Amino acid sequence: MQTTQIQNVTYNPASRAFEARVSITEDGEIFTYPCALRAPMDMDSTLAARRLVELALRRHARDARPTVSRRPENVFAAHIPDEVAHATDALWQRMLGHAA
């Protein structure tokens, strides 16, 4: 299954473009693409976001290796022992008031 997430949509007046990082999660890996959409500043933000996602999906389909950040979905799972992860989760739950 493939999911997308768009982050930090901004408008760059110097390049007259909407810019964002778009992450695509596929088969347990996250691929992040920097995207820019040349458009007027008053373009509907929902439409701009949709077009930025479309750009990222096209780049992903082309396998644009030089412009992609690729990492496992759960980066820490391979590096942190289970005991440490469970203790950390328990501590956060207590700090946030979710556990006794």
URZIZI-V472253 format. One record per residue. N is the residue number from 1. BURIAL is # if it has 9 or more other ideal C-beta (glycine too) atoms within 8 Angstrom, else .. Layout:
N_BURIAL ; N_BURIAL
This chain:
1_. ; 2_. ; 3_. ; 4_# ; 5_. ; 6_# ; 7_. ; 8_. ; 9_# ; 10_. ; 11_. ; 12_# ; 13_. ; 14_. ; 15_. ; 16_# ; 17_# ; 18_# ; 19_# ; 20_# ; 21_# ; 22_# ; 23_# ; 24_# ; 25_# ; 26_# ; 27_. ; 28_. ; 29_# ; 30_# ; 31_# ; 32_# ; 33_# ; 34_. ; 35_# ; 36_# ; 37_# ; 38_. ; 39_# ; 40_. ; 41_. ; 42_. ; 43_# ; 44_. ; 45_. ; 46_. ; 47_. ; 48_# ; 49_# ; 50_. ; 51_# ; 52_# ; 53_# ; 54_. ; 55_# ; 56_# ; 57_# ; 58_. ; 59_# ; 60_# ; 61_. ; 62_. ; 63_. ; 64_# ; 65_. ; 66_. ; 67_. ; 68_# ; 69_. ; 70_. ; 71_. ; 72_# ; 73_. ; 74_. ; 75_. ; 76_. ; 77_. ; 78_. ; 79_. ; 80_. ; 81_. ; 82_. ; 83_. ; 84_. ; 85_# ; 86_. ; 87_. ; 88_# ; 89_. ; 90_# ; 91_. ; 92_. ; 93_# ; 94_# ; 95_. ; 96_. ; 97_. ; 98_. ; 99_. ; 100_.
